[in-house]
Amino acid sequence: MTVLKSQSRSSQILRAVLRDRLGMVGLVIVTLVVACALFAPWIVPHDPNAMNIQDRLQGPSLQYLLGTDQLGRDIFSRMLMGAQIALKVALPAVFGAMVIGMLLGMIAGFGPEWLDSLLMLVFDTIRSFPTVMFALAVVALVGPSLNTVILVVMLTSIPTYARVARTQTMSLRSADFVMAARAAGTSSPRILAIHLAPNTVGVLAVLMAMDIPTVVALEAGLSFLGLGVKPPTPSWGALLKDGYALIRQTPWLIVAGGLPIIVTTLGFTFFGEALRDAVDPKVKKGR
C-alpha cells in the first residue's frame, strides 16, 4: 500500500511539472544534458583528446561543428564530454550532501536539545568558510582532481540540507501521526525512517535540483583556475580558460564553455521551480 501511494504521489508530481511550460522546458533541457553526459563517448564525432596541429584554430565546418582549439582538437567533442565531467561532479556531490544532510538534520530536529546544539555548531562552523575559498584551500593542499572537487562540494553543501531537514523535522515532530507512532511504542529510528523521511525528501529534492547548476559553475570555476580536473580531461571550465587565452584568435572556445553552463543552469532552475510548485502547491498560490 505504501509503495502504491508513493508511486501515485510521484506520478502526480510529474504531471504537475509537465503542465508547467517552463517546467516542461526545464525537464527537456535536463534530459538532454543528462543524455549527452551518459552517451558522450558514443556520440562525439571525434576523439576529444586527439591532436591535429595542421587543423588548429579552425572555424566551424561540417567536419568540426564548432571548430578546433590551439592543438587541433575538436571543440564540439570536448564540449559534449564536458557535460559528463560536470555531472560526474554535480550528481554524486549533491546527492551525497542531501543524504548525509537529511540524516544529520533529522537527528538534530528529533533528538535531544544538547545534540541539536552540537550539530548546529558544526553546521555553522562549516558554513562560516566561503565555499570558493574553502575549495581553493583544500585543492591547494591535496592537489586538483575530480574526487577532491566532489569532496569539497559535498562538505560545504551538507549544512544547507541539514538545516532544511532539521526545520522540516521540527515542524512535524508534534504532528498527530508522529505522536501516534510514539504512543504505539515505535522506536525513534523507525519514526525517522518511516514517518519523517518521506515528508522531508521532497523538499530536499527541490533544493538538490536548484543546487546542481551551482555545483556545475563551481567545478567550471575551479577548472578555469587550473584547480579542477587535470588536463587534457575536457571540461567546460577548461574550455573557458583556453578561450580566454585565445579570444583574439577564435571565439568558439568561449561559446563551447559558456553556453552549456548557461543552458544547464536555466534547465535545472526551470525544472527545480516547477518541482517546488508541485511538491508544495501553497508556494505557487502565495505568489
C-alpha positions as CSV (number, residue, x, y, z in Angstrom):
1,M,0.0,0.0,0.0
2,T,2.8,2.4,0.9
3,V,4.6,1.6,-2.4
4,L,1.3,2.4,-4.3
5,K,0.9,5.7,-2.5
6,S,4.5,6.6,-3.3
7,Q,4.0,5.8,-7.0
8,S,0.8,7.8,-7.1
9,R,2.4,10.8,-5.4
10,S,5.4,10.6,-7.8
11,S,3.1,10.5,-10.9
12,Q,1.1,13.5,-9.6
13,I,4.3,15.5,-9.2
14,L,5.4,14.5,-12.7
15,R,2.1,15.5,-14.2
16,A,2.3,18.9,-12.4
17,V,5.8,19.5,-13.7
18,L,4.7,18.6,-17.3
19,R,1.7,21.0,-17.1
20,D,4.1,23.9,-16.3
21,R,5.5,25.3,-19.5
22,L,8.8,26.4,-18.0
23,G,8.9,23.1,-16.1
24,M,8.5,21.2,-19.3
25,V,11.3,23.2,-21.0
26,G,13.5,22.6,-17.9
27,L,12.8,18.8,-18.0
28,V,13.6,18.6,-21.7
29,I,16.9,20.5,-21.1
30,V,17.8,18.4,-18.1
31,T,17.1,15.2,-20.1
32,L,19.3,16.4,-23.0
33,V,22.2,17.3,-20.7
34,V,22.0,14.0,-18.8
35,A,21.7,12.1,-22.1
36,C,24.8,13.9,-23.5
37,A,26.7,13.1,-20.4
38,L,25.7,9.4,-20.4
39,F,26.2,8.8,-24.2
40,A,29.0,11.3,-24.8
41,P,31.7,8.6,-25.6
42,W,29.5,7.2,-28.3
43,I,28.1,10.4,-29.9
44,V,31.2,12.5,-30.1
45,P,32.3,12.9,-33.8
46,H,36.0,13.0,-32.9
47,D,38.3,11.8,-30.1
48,P,38.2,14.9,-27.8
49,N,41.8,14.5,-26.9
50,A,43.2,13.7,-30.3
51,M,45.6,16.5,-31.5
52,N,45.9,17.6,-35.1
53,I,48.2,20.5,-35.3
54,Q,47.6,21.0,-39.0
55,D,43.9,21.9,-38.3
56,R,44.5,24.1,-35.2
57,L,42.2,27.1,-34.7
58,Q,39.8,26.1,-37.5
59,G,36.4,27.8,-37.7
60,P,33.1,25.8,-37.7
61,S,32.7,23.4,-40.6
62,L,30.9,20.2,-41.4
63,Q,34.0,18.3,-40.1
64,Y,34.4,20.4,-37.0
65,L,31.0,21.8,-35.9
66,L,32.5,24.3,-33.5
67,G,36.0,24.5,-35.0
68,T,39.2,23.4,-33.3
69,D,41.3,24.6,-30.4
70,Q,45.0,25.5,-30.3
71,L,46.0,21.9,-30.5
72,G,43.7,20.9,-33.3
73,R,41.2,19.1,-31.0
74,D,37.5,19.2,-31.9
75,I,35.8,21.7,-29.7
76,F,32.3,20.2,-30.1
77,S,33.5,16.8,-29.0
78,R,35.2,18.4,-25.9
79,M,32.0,20.3,-25.1
80,L,30.0,17.1,-25.1
81,M,32.5,15.3,-23.0
82,G,32.5,18.3,-20.6
83,A,28.9,17.5,-19.8
84,Q,30.0,14.2,-18.5
85,I,32.6,15.8,-16.2
86,A,30.2,18.4,-15.0
87,L,27.6,15.8,-13.9
88,K,30.2,13.4,-12.6
89,V,31.0,16.1,-10.1
90,A,27.5,17.6,-9.5
91,L,25.3,14.5,-9.1
92,P,27.4,12.5,-6.6
93,A,28.3,15.6,-4.6
94,V,24.8,17.0,-4.3
95,F,23.2,13.6,-3.8
96,G,25.7,12.7,-1.1
97,A,25.2,16.0,0.6
98,M,21.5,15.6,0.5
99,V,21.6,12.1,2.1
100,I,24.0,12.9,4.8
101,G,22.5,16.3,5.4
102,M,19.0,14.8,5.7
103,L,20.2,12.2,8.2
104,L,22.0,14.7,10.4
105,G,19.2,17.3,10.1
106,M,16.5,14.8,11.2
107,I,18.7,13.7,14.1
108,A,19.2,17.3,15.1
109,G,15.5,18.1,14.9
110,F,14.2,15.0,16.6
111,G,17.0,14.3,19.1
112,P,17.7,15.9,22.5
113,E,18.5,19.6,22.7
114,W,22.2,19.2,23.5
115,L,22.7,17.1,20.3
116,D,20.8,19.7,18.3
117,S,23.0,22.5,19.6
118,L,26.2,20.5,18.9
119,L,25.2,19.7,15.4
120,M,24.1,23.3,14.7
121,L,27.5,24.4,15.9
122,V,29.2,22.1,13.5
123,F,27.0,23.3,10.6
124,D,27.6,26.9,11.4
125,T,31.4,26.3,11.6
126,I,31.4,24.7,8.1
127,R,29.2,27.4,6.6
128,S,31.4,30.2,8.1
129,F,34.0,29.4,5.4
130,P,33.3,30.8,2.0
131,T,32.7,27.9,-0.4
132,V,35.2,29.1,-3.1
133,M,37.9,29.9,-0.6
134,F,37.4,26.6,1.2
135,A,37.6,24.8,-2.2
136,L,40.8,26.6,-3.1
137,A,42.4,25.8,0.2
138,V,41.5,22.1,0.0
139,V,42.6,21.8,-3.6
140,A,45.9,23.6,-2.9
141,L,46.6,21.1,0.0
142,V,45.7,17.8,-1.7
143,G,46.0,18.7,-5.4
144,P,43.5,19.1,-8.1
145,S,41.3,16.1,-9.0
146,L,37.7,15.1,-9.7
147,N,37.4,13.4,-6.3
148,T,38.7,16.5,-4.5
149,V,36.1,18.7,-6.1
150,I,33.3,16.2,-5.2
151,L,34.5,16.1,-1.6
152,V,34.7,19.9,-1.3
153,V,31.2,20.4,-2.7
154,M,29.7,17.7,-0.5
155,L,31.3,19.0,2.7
156,T,30.2,22.6,2.0
157,S,26.6,21.6,1.0
158,I,25.8,19.3,3.9
159,P,24.9,22.1,6.3
160,T,22.4,23.6,3.9
161,Y,20.5,20.3,3.5
162,A,20.8,19.6,7.2
163,R,19.2,22.9,8.2
164,V,16.3,22.4,5.9
165,A,15.8,18.8,7.1
166,R,16.0,20.0,10.7
167,T,13.4,22.6,10.2
168,Q,11.1,20.2,8.4
169,T,11.5,17.6,11.2
170,M,10.9,20.1,14.0
171,S,7.6,21.2,12.3
172,L,6.5,17.5,12.1
173,R,7.7,16.1,15.4
174,S,4.4,17.1,17.1
175,A,2.2,16.0,14.3
176,D,-0.6,13.6,15.1
177,F,0.8,10.7,13.1
178,V,4.2,11.1,14.9
179,M,2.6,11.2,18.3
180,A,0.5,8.2,17.5
181,A,3.7,6.3,16.4
182,R,5.3,7.3,19.7
183,A,2.3,6.1,21.7
184,A,2.4,2.8,19.9
185,G,6.0,2.3,21.1
186,T,7.7,2.8,17.7
187,S,11.4,3.4,18.1
188,S,12.9,6.8,17.1
189,P,15.0,5.4,14.2
190,R,11.8,3.8,12.7
191,I,9.8,7.1,13.1
192,L,12.6,8.9,11.3
193,A,12.8,6.4,8.5
194,I,9.1,5.6,8.0
195,H,7.2,8.8,9.0
196,L,9.6,11.8,8.8
197,A,12.0,10.9,5.9
198,P,9.2,10.6,3.2
199,N,7.9,14.1,4.3
200,T,11.4,15.6,4.1
201,V,12.9,14.1,0.9
202,G,10.6,16.1,-1.4
203,V,11.7,19.4,-0.1
204,L,15.4,18.4,-0.3
205,A,14.9,17.1,-3.9
206,V,13.8,20.6,-4.9
207,L,16.8,22.1,-3.2
208,M,19.0,19.5,-4.9
209,A,17.7,20.4,-8.4
210,M,18.4,24.0,-7.6
211,D,22.0,23.3,-6.4
212,I,23.2,21.3,-9.4
213,P,23.8,24.3,-11.6
214,T,25.7,26.0,-8.7
215,V,28.0,23.0,-8.4
216,V,28.5,22.9,-12.2
217,A,29.5,26.5,-12.1
218,L,31.9,25.9,-9.2
219,E,33.6,23.0,-11.0
220,A,33.9,25.1,-14.1
221,G,35.4,27.9,-12.0
222,L,38.0,25.7,-10.4
223,S,38.9,24.2,-13.8
224,F,39.2,27.7,-15.1
225,L,41.7,28.5,-12.4
226,G,43.6,25.2,-13.1
227,L,42.4,23.7,-9.8
228,G,39.7,21.4,-11.1
229,V,40.1,18.3,-13.3
230,K,43.6,17.7,-14.7
231,P,44.3,18.3,-18.4
232,P,43.8,17.0,-21.0
233,T,40.4,16.0,-19.5
234,P,37.8,18.1,-21.3
235,S,35.6,20.3,-19.1
236,W,33.6,23.4,-19.6
237,G,35.9,25.4,-17.3
238,A,39.0,24.2,-19.2
239,L,37.3,25.4,-22.5
240,L,36.7,28.8,-20.9
241,K,40.3,29.0,-19.8
242,D,41.6,28.2,-23.2
243,G,39.0,30.5,-24.8
244,Y,40.1,33.4,-22.6
245,A,43.7,33.0,-23.7
246,L,42.7,32.7,-27.3
247,I,39.8,35.1,-27.5
248,R,41.6,37.1,-30.3
249,Q,42.1,34.0,-32.4
250,T,38.7,32.3,-32.0
251,P,35.5,32.9,-30.1
252,W,34.3,29.3,-30.3
253,L,36.1,28.1,-27.2
254,I,34.2,30.7,-25.1
255,V,30.9,29.7,-26.7
256,A,31.6,26.0,-26.1
257,G,32.5,26.5,-22.5
258,G,30.0,29.2,-21.5
259,L,26.8,28.3,-23.4
260,P,26.4,24.8,-21.9
261,I,26.8,26.3,-18.4
262,I,24.0,28.9,-19.1
263,V,21.7,26.3,-20.7
264,T,22.3,23.8,-17.8
265,T,21.6,26.5,-15.2
266,L,18.4,27.5,-16.9
267,G,17.2,23.9,-17.3
268,F,17.7,22.9,-13.8
269,T,16.3,26.2,-12.5
270,F,13.1,25.9,-14.5
271,F,12.8,22.2,-13.5
272,G,13.5,22.9,-9.9
273,E,10.9,25.8,-9.7
274,A,8.3,23.6,-11.3
275,L,9.2,20.7,-8.9
276,R,8.9,23.1,-6.0
277,D,5.4,24.2,-7.0
278,A,4.4,20.5,-7.5
279,V,5.7,19.4,-4.1
280,D,4.3,22.4,-2.2
281,P,1.3,24.0,-4.1
282,K,0.9,26.6,-1.4
283,V,4.1,28.3,-2.6
284,K,2.6,28.8,-6.0
285,K,-0.7,30.1,-4.7
286,G,1.2,32.5,-2.5
287,R,3.0,34.2,-5.4
